[in-house]
Amino acid sequence: MSKIRVVVHGALGKMGQEVIKAVNKDIETELTGVVDQHLSKDSGEIPNCPITVPSSNQISELLLNTDVIVDFTNSEAAYNLIKIAPKAKTHLVIGSTGITDEIYQEAQKQSEANNTGIVIAPNFAMGAVLMMHLAKISGKWFEYADLIEMHHEGKIDSPSGTAIAIAEAAGKERKTKFQSPESQKELIKNSRGGVSKSGVSIHSGRMPGRVAFHELVFGHLGQTLTIKHDSINRESFMPGVLMAVKSVTKTPGLTVGLEKIMGL
Ligand SMILES: NC(=O)c1ccc[n+]([C@@H]2O[C@H](COP(=O)([O-])OP(=O)(O)OC[C@H]3O[C@@H](n4cnc5c(N)ncnc54)[C@H](O)[C@@H]3O)[C@@H](O)[C@H]2O)c1
């Protein structure tokens, strides 16, 4: 069986570096090129890459003889990729976040017109995707929900996008919001956290050493149910990325979300 030839777009970034390691380790995939705005043709050794592969700062130079491009750059670079790669019959796995409706529409158009596959997933951590699924099927059976999320001290936003998605999933099959009792005396401001649209109280912690931690506690009379996921490092995204790489070559058109590939 021939291996899937993979080019990594955003190869010098934190996620790109993990993808290089994962693709080199997997017996079904083969790293055939790396692209980053800070690379050139004669970049020489690439960090974390034990083999020498063609490198460039232009994806257009590495489109030939490539089965799948894995992108972890930003939404703008991903958009450019979507406009050119399917025309060269190359499949795409996109992890860059901030993908707008316009970009999704272009991805749909290009993948269908060129009969190629595009996977776009805002979260490749299988456990986090499963957590959203479990939150969705559990939410309607409980009346209260608290969500605690913890990330590294450099995270720009709070709560995390994943926390918002979990809270939305928890409320998806409910007719009413969760109850979110207010304290009569709030001795420290905001100690009850922020409240999501579905009524989940969200508490955000920030400190060094954390990657991405989410704990959802549902409550009802005399019982609680806790669902917890902890991303210890960026390797946590790689089983999902490899699953998408293997699926995308067989699935023409646009697939949004790892949950579709997992059949959830
Ligand atoms: N889907 C997921 O599960 C998931 C997980 C983590 C991060 N992300 C997203 O992945 C993206 C990258 O994250 P990161 O932490 O690796 O960021 P990073 O800043 O460490 O890496 C981005 C890399 O992309 C390169 N780059 C930027 N523009 C480029 C262009 N036009 N052409 C070629 N290379 C370009 C940069 O030089 C850099 O090396 C972000 O959008 C982030 O939110 C997604």
The ligand as an SDF file (V2000), in Angstrom:
LIG
                    3D

 44 48  0  0  0  0  0  0  0  0999 V2000
   -7.9160   22.8610   15.1900 N   0  0  0  0  0  0  0  0  0  0  0  0
   -7.2420   22.6290   16.3160 C   0  0  0  0  0  0  0  0  0  0  0  0
   -7.4530   21.6150   17.0050 O   0  0  0  0  0  0  0  0  0  0  0  0
   -6.1800   23.6060   16.7340 C   0  0  0  0  0  0  0  0  0  0  0  0
   -5.3540   23.3380   17.8180 C   0  0  0  0  0  0  0  0  0  0  0  0
   -4.3710   24.2660   18.1340 C   0  0  0  0  0  0  0  0  0  0  0  0
   -4.2190   25.4140   17.3500 C   0  0  0  0  0  0  0  0  0  0  0  0
   -5.0620   25.6310   16.3210 N   0  0  0  0  0  0  0  0  0  0  0  0
   -4.9140   26.7780   15.3970 C   0  0  0  0  0  0  0  0  0  0  0  0
   -3.8440   26.5040   14.4980 O   0  0  0  0  0  0  0  0  0  0  0  0
   -3.2450   27.7260   14.0600 C   0  0  0  0  0  0  0  0  0  0  0  0
   -1.7450   27.6910   14.3310 C   0  0  0  0  0  0  0  0  0  0  0  0
   -1.5120   27.5560   15.7160 O   0  0  0  0  0  0  0  0  0  0  0  0
   -0.0060   27.5210   16.2930 P   0  0  0  0  0  0  0  0  0  0  0  0
   -0.1730   27.5210   17.7750 O   0  0  0  0  0  0  0  0  0  0  0  0
    0.7780   26.4450   15.6340 O   0  0  0  0  0  0  0  0  0  0  0  0
    0.5120   28.9480   15.8120 O   0  0  0  0  0  0  0  0  0  0  0  0
    2.0180   29.4080   15.5030 P   0  0  0  0  0  0  0  0  0  0  0  0
    1.9910   30.8950   15.4680 O   0  0  0  0  0  0  0  0  0  0  0  0
    2.9500   28.7290   16.4430 O   0  0  0  0  0  0  0  0  0  0  0  0
    2.3030   28.8410   14.0310 O   0  0  0  0  0  0  0  0  0  0  0  0
    1.7720   29.3570   12.8280 C   0  0  0  0  0  0  0  0  0  0  0  0
    2.8130   29.1370   11.7510 C   0  0  0  0  0  0  0  0  0  0  0  0
    2.2220   29.4960   10.4930 O   0  0  0  0  0  0  0  0  0  0  0  0
    3.1910   30.2210    9.7340 C   0  0  0  0  0  0  0  0  0  0  0  0
    2.4830   31.0750    8.7590 N   0  0  0  0  0  0  0  0  0  0  0  0
    1.6890   32.1390    9.0030 C   0  0  0  0  0  0  0  0  0  0  0  0
    1.2220   32.6680    7.8460 N   0  0  0  0  0  0  0  0  0  0  0  0
    1.7310   31.8910    6.8570 C   0  0  0  0  0  0  0  0  0  0  0  0
    1.5960   31.9310    5.4320 C   0  0  0  0  0  0  0  0  0  0  0  0
    0.8650   32.8630    4.8020 N   0  0  0  0  0  0  0  0  0  0  0  0
    2.2410   30.9710    4.7270 N   0  0  0  0  0  0  0  0  0  0  0  0
    3.0020   30.0390    5.3370 C   0  0  0  0  0  0  0  0  0  0  0  0
    3.1670   29.9670    6.6850 N   0  0  0  0  0  0  0  0  0  0  0  0
    2.5300   30.8830    7.4280 C   0  0  0  0  0  0  0  0  0  0  0  0
    3.9530   31.0400   10.7730 C   0  0  0  0  0  0  0  0  0  0  0  0
    5.2140   31.4500   10.2930 O   0  0  0  0  0  0  0  0  0  0  0  0
    4.0660   30.0320   11.9190 C   0  0  0  0  0  0  0  0  0  0  0  0
    5.2430   29.2520   11.8290 O   0  0  0  0  0  0  0  0  0  0  0  0
   -4.0020   28.8320   14.8070 C   0  0  0  0  0  0  0  0  0  0  0  0
   -5.0380   29.3020   13.9930 O   0  0  0  0  0  0  0  0  0  0  0  0
   -4.5670   28.0970   16.0290 C   0  0  0  0  0  0  0  0  0  0  0  0
   -5.7030   28.7370   16.5710 O   0  0  0  0  0  0  0  0  0  0  0  0
   -6.0260   24.7510   15.9900 C   0  0  0  0  0  0  0  0  0  0  0  0
  1  2  1  0
  2  3  2  0
  2  4  1  0
  4  5  1  0
  4 44  2  0
  5  6  2  0
  6  7  1  0
  7  8  2  0
  8  9  1  0
  8 44  1  0
  9 10  1  0
  9 42  1  0
 10 11  1  0
 11 12  1  0
 11 40  1  0
 12 13  1  0
 13 14  1  0
 14 15  2  0
 14 16  1  0
 14 17  1  0
 17 18  1  0
 18 19  2  0
 18 20  1  0
 18 21  1  0
 21 22  1  0
 22 23  1  0
 23 24  1  0
 23 38  1  0
 24 25  1  0
 25 26  1  0
 25 36  1  0
 26 27  1  0
 26 35  1  0
 27 28  2  0
 28 29  1  0
 29 30  1  0
 29 35  2  0
 30 31  1  0
 30 32  2  0
 32 33  1  0
 33 34  2  0
 34 35  1  0
 36 37  1  0
 36 38  1  0
 38 39  1  0
 40 41  1  0
 40 42  1  0
 42 43  1  0
M  CHG  2   8   1  16  -1
M  END
$$$$
